[in-house]
């Protein structure tokens, strides 16, 4: 793997990133550390986490993933300097997370300070390489909602300018190196860049958004913004929470007769989100069948799609075993034929992005 540059920074990372949101729910600490060891052995030196992980987030497990990573760094102090470490400050409480921000629908400067210091402590590190805002601090369509509703706009919320000023202070204090956003819109990316350039504040290097065969909404204008503004896409959920592995293809709907250890089977909150829609499973089955028709596993086709798209800087994979990690990494280098790519687009033309 040839390292890629993130945005306009001096961060050069592997084009595959190990996401850690399974650590602390499906993956307990001892296994998580084995997975981290194996990823490091295979030259994956880019790790992504968040203060709200593991997923699904709960009041009981909130912050656990960062703690697990911190214990690994403490056991392997020499590895910290060889790893690009990314984490995220959670946005405002979204109703189903009353323990977050005390249920408030705003992200304040004090919240950002508290979250950063908590992450630094849990991760056992003095600096975070890429600090991201997990979701916008404003009312925007996200996590399965489709439409922007101006009536929910709140001008009293901490503005993008104020967020940038706070993040800029963190950079000056040496606590973070670079900044990014997540689950952002074209407007949001443009505003972060415009304000950074106008007021000489840190420039966002990345946005971390969902991107996979059943959700290519990045290609509905965000990709042009990223390209022209020099912001890198970190693609999460490339396997659509397992829909694009084929393991749900024989179930009536996601979660019914599915593998008992799968996230959609175990966690009702996930079944109610975009990954649990019948329309998403219907489209996923078509993609999975296409892969098999061309002598590929569904996982191979889904990951190869992301690995080779010009829009994607680094693809974030999430695993629950060393075998899954190896499988996902072994797929890197697989190239899809023009015939397969055309058939993929034909499916999208019919089903669009059901897991929006």
N, C-alpha and C positions, 0 to 999 in steps of 0.2 A: 504494500500500500504506500503510495506517495502522499506525504503530508500535504494538507491544503491550508491555505491562509484564511483566517476568519476576518471578514470585512477588510478594514484598512489598518488592522492591528499587526503586531509582530507575533501573534499566536499562530503557530502551525500545528495542526492536529490531524489525527488519523481520520480518514473519510468514513469510518465507522466509530460510533461513540457508544460506550456501555451505559445505558440507562439503568437506574437502580430502584425504580419505584416498587419493584416486587420485594425488595429487601425489608423484612420486618413483618410481612404478612404471609406471602407464599414461601418466602425463603428466609430461614432463620440465620442467625449471625454466623455460625460455623460454616455453613454452606456458602453464604454470601462471601466470606473471606476466601474460600477456595475458588469461587468464580472470579473474584478480583485477582487472585494470584494467576489464574489461567489466562485471563485477559491480558495482564501485564506481560506474561510469557509470550503471548502472541502479538505483542507490539500495539495493543490498544491502550494508549496512554491518555485517553480523553474520557472523563467520567462526568455524568450529569446526575444531579440530585435536586432536592428541594426541601424546604423546611416543612412542607405539608405532607411529605411522603412518609409511609407507604400509601399506595392507592389500593382500594378505596380508603380515603382518609377518615380517621375517627378521632375522637377526643383522647382515646386511650393510646393510640399508636402515633399520633402527631409528633413529628420530630425524630422518630425512631431510626429512619434510614440514615440520616446524617450522623447519628450516634454510632451506628454500625460502621460507617465509613471512617469515622474518627478513630474508632478502636483499631481498624486495619492500618491506618496511617501511623498510629502510635506503635504498633508492632513492627512496622516497616518504614521507619523514619526516612531512610535514604530514597524511598520511592516517591515521596511527596514532590521533590523538585523536578522529577521526570514526568509528572502528570499535569495535564491541564484540567483543573477542577472547576466545574460549573455548578452553581446552585441558584436557587430562586427565592425571592421574597414573595410570599403569597399576597395576592391582591385583596380587595375588600371581601368581607363575608358575603357569601352568595345565598344565604337563606338556610341551606342544609348544613352549614358549618357554624353553629352558634358559638363554639369555643374559639373561633378565629376572630381576632379584632373585637372581642366581646360582642360579636354579632353586629358590629357597625358596618355600614355600607360605604366606608371610606378607608383609604390607606393614608395615614398621617406621617409626618416626619418622624415623630416619636416611634411609631410602628416600625418604620424602616430602620431606625437606629437599633431598636430592640431586636428585630429579626436578624440584622447583620451580626450583631454581637453574639446572639445565640448560635447562629450558624458557625461562626468562627470557633466558638468554644466547643460545640458538638463535633465539629470536623477536626479538631485538634490541629488547627493551622493558624498562621498569622495573617495570611492573605488568601483571598479567593480570586482566581484568575478571570472568571467570567460570572458576573453577578447579574441575574435576570429578574425582571418583573414578571411574575407568573401569569397574570392576566391583567387586562387594562383596568385602570382605576377610573372607569367611566362606564356608562351603560352602553354596551355593544353586544351584538349577537355573538355567542360563544358557547362551546360545550353542548351543541345540539339545538340551539335556538337560531332561527333564520333571519329575523327582521330587526332592523334598528328602529327603536321607538323613541322619538324626540321627547315625548311626554315624560319619560323617565330620566331625562338629562338633569344633572344636578351641578350647577355652576359652583357650588360651595366645596366640591370635592377637590382634593389636592391635584393641582394642574400638572400637565406634562412638564411645563417649565420648572415648577417647584420640585417635581420628582428628579429632573435632571440636575438641579442645583444641589439636591441632597446627595445624589450619586456622585456628583463632581467632588463634593467634600470628602466622601469616602475614598475616592481615588487619591486626592491630595493627602489624606491621612495615611495612605499606604495600606489600607485594609482591603481594597479591591483593585484589580488591574484594569479590567475593561467591563463594559456593560452591554446588556442585551435585553430584549423583550420576548414575550411569548404570547401566543394566541392573539396576535395583533392583526390589525386591518391595514389596508393601504394608507388610509388617512393617518392612522397612528404612526406608522413608520415614517411617513413624510413629515409629520409634526415633530417627532423626536429629532430627525435630521435637521429640519429647518431651524428649530430653536437652538440646537447645539451649535450650528454654524453662526447663527445671529448673535448668540451670547457667549461664544467661545467656551462651551461646556462639552463634556465628553460625548463622543459620537457613539450611537449604538453600533455594535459590530455584527449582531445576529438577531434573528427572530426565530423562535422555536414554535413551529406550527405543525398541526397534524398534516400528514401527506402520505397517501397510500392509494391503492387502486379504487377503493370505494369512497375516497374523499380526496379529490384533486382540486379543491376549492382554491388552493394556492395559485392555480393557473387561471383563475378568474380575475386577474389584474394585479394581485399581489406580486407575482413573479416579475412583472415588468418594473414595479417599484423597486424591488430588491436589486434587480440587475442595474438599473440606472443610478441608484443611490449607493451601490457598493456595500450592500448588507447581505450577509450570508444566511441561508436557510438551514436550520437544524431540523430535520424531518423526524417527527415522533409518530409512534404507532404505525410503522410500515406494514405490520401484519394485522392491523385493525383488531387488536385485542384477541387475536387468534382466528378471526373469521377467514383470513386468507391463508390459513394452514390446512384447511380441509377438515379439521376435527369436528366441526359442527354440521357438516354437509348432510349427515344422515338423521339429524335431529329435526323434529317438526318445526320448532322455532329455537332461536338461541336460548340455551338454558334448559331445554327439554331433551332429556336423554343424551345430554352432552357429557364429556368426561368429567368425573366428579371433582377432579383437582383443578379444573379450569376456572379462571376468574369469573366468567359469566355464569357458571354453575353455582359458584360459592357465594357470590355477592349480588344480592337483588338490586342494589343501587346501580350497578353497572348494567344490568339487564334493562333498566328503565332509561338508560342513556342511549346515545346514537348507535352504539354497537349492538344493542339489543333489538333494533328494528327489524321487522320481517323484510322490509325492502332492502336493508343492508345485507341480510343473509342471502336473499334471492340473487342479488348482484354478485356477491362473493362466490356463490356456487357456480355461476357462469365463468368467472375468472379461474376458479380452481379446475373446472372441467377443461378449460382451454389449456391450462398448464399441462395437465395429464395427456391431453390430445397430442401435445408436442414433445412428450417424453420428459417433462419436467415435473417436479413436485410443486404443489401450490406455493410452498414456502420459497422455493428457488425462484419462481417467476415473480412473486411479489417483492422479494428483496432485490432481485436483479433489476427490476423496474426502477426502484428508488436509487440503488447504487449507481445507475448509469444516467440518470436524468440531469440535464445541465442545471436545473433549478436548485438541486440539492448539494450543499457543501459537505455535510456529514449526516449520516443516517443513524438515529438513535435506536438501538436494539435493546429489548428487555427480555431476560431469560430467567428460567427457574432451575436450570441444571447446567453442569459443565457440558453435557452432550449437546444441549440446545445452543450454547455459546459456540461450540466448535462447528456445529451445523451452519449457523448463521454466518460465521466468518469464512467457512469453506466456500460459501456461495459467492463471495466477493471475487470479481473477475469474470463471472458468468455474463455473457452478452446475449440479449434477446434479438431474434431475427426481425427483419422488417415485416415479415408476415405476421409474427406474433404481435408486434407493436400495432399494426393496422387492426388486427382483430380486437386488441385491447381497446382501441379508440372506438371501434364499432359498438362494443358493449357499453362504453361510457355514453355514447351518443343516445343510446336507448334508455339507460338507467341513471345517467348523470352522477351525482354525488350523494347517494342515499345516507351516508354516515356523516353528513355535514355537521 
